[in-house]
Amino acid sequence: MLLNCDIGESFGPWKMGRDEEIMPLIDWANIACGGHAGDPDTMARTLALAKEHGVKAGAHPGYPDKRNFGRVRQDIPLESLAHEVQAQVGALMGLARAQGMTLHHVKPHGALYNAMMEDWGLLVRLAQAVAALDPGLVFVLQATPDRERHEMALQNTGLKLAFEAFADRAYRPDGRLQSRDVEGSVLTNPEDVVNHVTRLREGYVDTSEGEVPIQADTLCVHGDNPQTLEAVRRIRALIPHGDWLQ
């Protein structure tokens, strides 16, 4: 199971995250590309950091809404949203090319990611938009009990798919992420995170109504404060650097 992390989310003088410390611990970097966070300087700097540590660089497009950090669903027409994602991913592609790099994957962010997992039409259209840029990209989506249905829905896009679980998030009984608005949805204690990851490696998540089977290829981790960074270090000790879809 590979480790991925949302990263490069600073903007102008505002600093977000501990990118220099987390980058050596991960396999894939999901780099913000100007929608919910990030700017050209931050994007270029994060790409260079990924290159330095041999980390696969990917795009992390979201709603164009820095005020709410991309965590509020926006009423944007489907085609406009597809173009927005292409514009964000394309910008990061250009900056990567300038450094002799190619993008490896695309993982939508925040409210856009959640909307995509609830709306089959949106999921397919965003995947098509990504495939139109580069069909060799890996498309990341949430691992749920609907994995086989998602694979069938996206098979005509030609994209490789990577299904992810979350190291620091609680799950609902339907196998989907519990809303951040619910108390206890974000795990911060390193011991709790490690126990949760251990269950994920066994193929399950524990919910309020019992265990739910989850088959994931990659694990999303966050290390934006000392406590969660320690949890990532412990996870990395459990899970050696992998080579799936490298």
KOLRO-923097 format. One line per 2 residues: number of its first residue (from 1); their letters; for each residue x, y, z of C-alpha. Coordinates in Angstrom, 1 decimal, always signed. Last residue first. Layout:
<pts>
NUM	a	X/Y/Z | ...
</pts>
This chain:
<pts>
246	ql	+5.0/+3.4/-10.2 | +1.7/+1.7/-10.4
244	wd	+2.5/-0.4/-7.2 | +6.1/+0.1/-6.2
242	gh	+6.0/+0.4/-2.5 | +8.0/+2.2/+0.2
240	pi	+7.8/+0.1/+3.3 | +4.6/+0.0/+5.4
238	la	+4.8/-0.3/+9.1 | +7.8/+2.1/+9.5
236	ri	+6.0/+4.5/+7.2 | +2.9/+4.3/+9.4
234	rr	+5.0/+5.3/+12.5 | +6.5/+8.2/+10.6
232	va	+3.0/+9.2/+9.5 | +1.7/+9.2/+13.1
230	el	+4.7/+11.4/+14.2 | +3.7/+13.9/+11.5
228	tq	+0.2/+13.8/+12.8 | +1.3/+14.9/+16.2
226	pn	+3.9/+17.5/+15.0 | +1.3/+19.3/+12.7
224	dg	+0.6/+19.2/+9.0 | +1.4/+15.5/+8.4
222	hv	-1.5/+14.1/+6.5 | -1.8/+10.5/+5.2
220	cl	-3.8/+9.1/+2.3 | -3.3/+5.4/+1.8
218	td	-3.0/+3.7/-1.6 | -4.3/+0.5/-3.2
216	aq	-7.4/+0.1/-1.1 | -9.9/-2.8/-0.6
214	ip	-12.4/-1.9/+2.1 | -14.6/-4.4/+3.9
212	ve	-16.8/-2.8/+6.6 | -16.5/-3.6/+10.3
210	ge	-19.3/-2.9/+12.8 | -22.2/-0.5/+13.1
208	st	-20.4/+2.5/+14.5 | -17.6/+1.8/+12.0
206	dv	-14.4/-0.2/+11.9 | -12.5/-0.3/+8.6
204	yg	-11.5/-3.5/+6.9 | -9.0/-5.0/+4.5
202	er	-6.3/-6.2/+6.9 | -4.2/-3.3/+5.9
200	lr	-7.1/-1.1/+6.7 | -7.2/-2.6/+10.2
198	tv	-3.6/-1.8/+10.8 | -4.2/+1.7/+9.5
196	hn	-6.9/+2.3/+12.1 | -4.6/+1.1/+14.9
194	vv	-1.8/+3.4/+13.6 | -4.2/+6.4/+13.5
192	de	-5.5/+5.7/+17.0 | -1.9/+5.4/+18.4
190	pn	-0.9/+8.7/+16.6 | -3.8/+10.6/+18.2
188	tl	-5.3/+13.0/+15.7 | -8.1/+11.0/+14.1
186	vs	-10.5/+13.3/+12.2 | -14.2/+12.2/+12.3
184	ge	-14.3/+12.3/+16.1 | -17.1/+14.9/+16.3
182	vd	-19.1/+15.0/+13.1 | -18.5/+18.1/+10.9
180	rs	-15.6/+16.4/+9.2 | -18.2/+14.2/+7.5
178	ql	-17.6/+10.4/+7.8 | -15.8/+9.0/+4.8
176	rg	-17.6/+6.2/+2.9 | -17.9/+2.5/+3.8
174	dp	-21.7/+2.5/+4.2 | -21.3/+2.3/+8.0
172	ry	-19.6/+5.7/+8.0 | -15.8/+6.0/+8.2
170	ar	-13.4/+7.8/+10.5 | -10.5/+9.7/+9.0
168	da	-6.7/+9.7/+9.8 | -5.2/+7.0/+7.6
166	fa	-7.6/+7.5/+4.7 | -8.3/+4.9/+2.0
164	ef	-7.5/+5.2/-1.6 | -8.4/+3.5/-4.8
162	al	-6.0/+3.9/-7.7 | -7.3/+3.7/-11.3
160	kl	-5.4/+3.5/-14.5 | -7.1/+5.6/-17.1
158	gt	-8.4/+4.2/-20.4 | -11.6/+6.3/-20.0
156	nq	-13.8/+3.3/-21.1 | -13.2/+1.5/-17.8
154	la	-14.6/+4.3/-15.7 | -18.0/+3.0/-14.9
152	me	-16.8/-0.6/-14.7 | -14.1/+0.3/-12.2
150	hr	-16.5/+2.3/-10.2 | -18.9/-0.6/-10.0
148	er	-16.1/-2.9/-8.8 | -15.1/-0.5/-6.1
146	dp	-18.6/+0.0/-4.7 | -17.6/-1.2/-1.2
144	ta	-15.6/+2.0/-1.0 | -12.0/+3.0/-2.0
142	ql	-12.1/+6.7/-2.7 | -10.8/+7.9/-6.1
140	vf	-7.4/+8.5/-7.7 | -6.9/+8.7/-11.4
138	vl	-3.5/+7.5/-12.7 | -2.4/+9.4/-15.7
136	gp	-1.5/+7.7/-19.0 | -4.7/+8.9/-20.7
134	dl	-3.1/+12.4/-20.7 | -5.1/+15.7/-21.0
132	aa	-8.3/+14.0/-22.5 | -8.0/+11.3/-19.8
130	va	-8.3/+14.0/-17.1 | -11.5/+15.4/-18.6
128	qa	-12.9/+11.9/-19.1 | -12.3/+11.1/-15.4
126	lr	-14.0/+14.4/-14.5 | -17.0/+13.4/-16.6
124	vl	-17.3/+9.9/-15.2 | -17.2/+11.1/-11.6
122	lg	-19.6/+13.9/-12.3 | -22.1/+11.5/-13.8
120	wd	-21.8/+9.1/-11.0 | -22.5/+11.7/-8.3
118	em	-21.7/+10.7/-4.7 | -18.0/+10.0/-5.1
116	ma	-17.5/+13.1/-7.3 | -19.3/+15.3/-4.8
114	ny	-16.8/+14.1/-2.1 | -13.8/+14.8/-4.3
112	la	-15.2/+18.2/-5.2 | -15.8/+19.0/-1.6
110	gh	-12.2/+18.2/-0.7 | -9.7/+17.7/-3.5
108	pk	-9.6/+15.7/-6.8 | -6.7/+13.2/-7.2
106	vh	-4.7/+13.2/-10.4 | -1.7/+11.0/-11.1
104	hl	+1.8/+10.7/-12.4 | +2.7/+14.1/-13.7
102	tm	+5.8/+14.4/-15.9 | +9.1/+16.0/-14.9
100	gq	+11.9/+17.9/-16.7 | +11.5/+20.9/-14.5
98	ar	+9.7/+23.0/-17.2 | +7.5/+19.9/-17.8
96	al	+6.4/+20.0/-14.2 | +5.4/+23.7/-14.5
94	gm	+3.4/+22.9/-17.6 | +1.7/+19.9/-16.1
92	la	+0.8/+21.9/-13.0 | -1.0/+24.4/-15.2
90	gv	-2.7/+21.6/-17.1 | -4.1/+20.1/-13.9
88	qa	-5.6/+23.4/-12.9 | -7.0/+24.2/-16.4
86	qv	-8.3/+20.6/-16.9 | -10.1/+20.7/-13.5
84	eh	-11.7/+24.0/-14.4 | -12.7/+22.7/-17.9
82	al	-14.5/+19.8/-16.3 | -16.2/+22.2/-13.8
80	se	-17.4/+24.3/-16.7 | -18.8/+21.2/-18.4
78	lp	-20.7/+20.2/-15.3 | -22.1/+23.6/-14.5
76	id	-20.8/+25.0/-11.2 | -22.9/+25.1/-8.0
74	qr	-20.1/+24.9/-5.5 | -19.7/+22.4/-2.6
72	vr	-17.8/+23.8/+0.3 | -14.4/+22.3/+1.3
70	gf	-12.3/+24.0/-1.4 | -10.2/+25.9/+1.1
68	nr	-13.3/+28.0/+2.0 | -11.8/+31.3/+0.9
66	kd	-9.6/+29.5/-1.6 | -12.6/+28.6/-3.8
64	py	-11.8/+27.4/-7.3 | -13.2/+23.9/-6.5
62	gp	-10.4/+21.4/-6.4 | -7.5/+20.1/-8.3
60	ha	-4.8/+17.9/-6.6 | -2.3/+17.1/-9.3
58	ga	+0.3/+14.4/-9.0 | +4.0/+14.1/-8.4
56	kv	+5.7/+10.7/-7.8 | +8.3/+11.1/-5.0
54	gh	+12.0/+10.6/-5.8 | +13.0/+12.9/-2.9
52	ek	+14.5/+15.7/-5.0 | +11.8/+15.4/-7.6
50	al	+9.1/+15.8/-4.9 | +10.9/+18.9/-3.6
48	al	+11.2/+20.4/-7.1 | +7.5/+19.8/-7.7
46	tr	+6.7/+21.5/-4.4 | +8.7/+24.6/-5.3
44	am	+7.1/+24.8/-8.7 | +3.6/+24.5/-7.2
42	td	+4.4/+27.0/-4.4 | +5.6/+29.6/-6.9
40	pd	+2.7/+29.0/-9.3 | +0.1/+29.3/-6.5
38	ga	-1.5/+26.8/-4.1 | -4.9/+26.4/-2.5
36	hg	-8.5/+25.5/-3.3 | -8.1/+26.0/-7.0
34	gc	-4.4/+26.9/-7.7 | -2.8/+23.6/-8.3
32	ai	-2.6/+21.8/-5.0 | +0.0/+19.0/-5.3
30	na	-0.9/+15.4/-4.4 | +2.5/+13.9/-3.7
28	wd	+2.9/+10.1/-4.1 | +5.3/+7.8/-2.3
26	il	+5.6/+9.4/+1.1 | +8.0/+9.8/+4.0
24	pm	+10.6/+12.0/+2.3 | +7.9/+14.6/+1.5
22	ie	+6.5/+14.9/+5.1 | +9.3/+17.0/+6.6
20	ed	+9.8/+19.5/+3.7 | +6.0/+19.9/+3.2
18	rg	+5.1/+20.8/+6.8 | +1.6/+22.2/+6.1
16	mk	+0.2/+25.6/+5.2 | +2.1/+28.8/+4.9
14	wp	+0.4/+32.1/+4.0 | +2.8/+34.5/+2.3
12	gf	+1.5/+33.6/-1.2 | -0.5/+30.5/-0.9
10	se	+0.5/+27.3/+0.8 | -1.2/+24.0/-0.1
8	gi	+1.8/+22.3/-1.6 | +0.7/+18.9/-0.2
6	dc	-2.1/+16.4/-0.1 | -0.3/+13.1/+0.8
4	nl	+0.0/+9.7/-0.7 | +1.3/+6.5/+0.9
2	lm	+1.5/+3.3/-1.1 | +0.0/+0.0/+0.0
</pts>
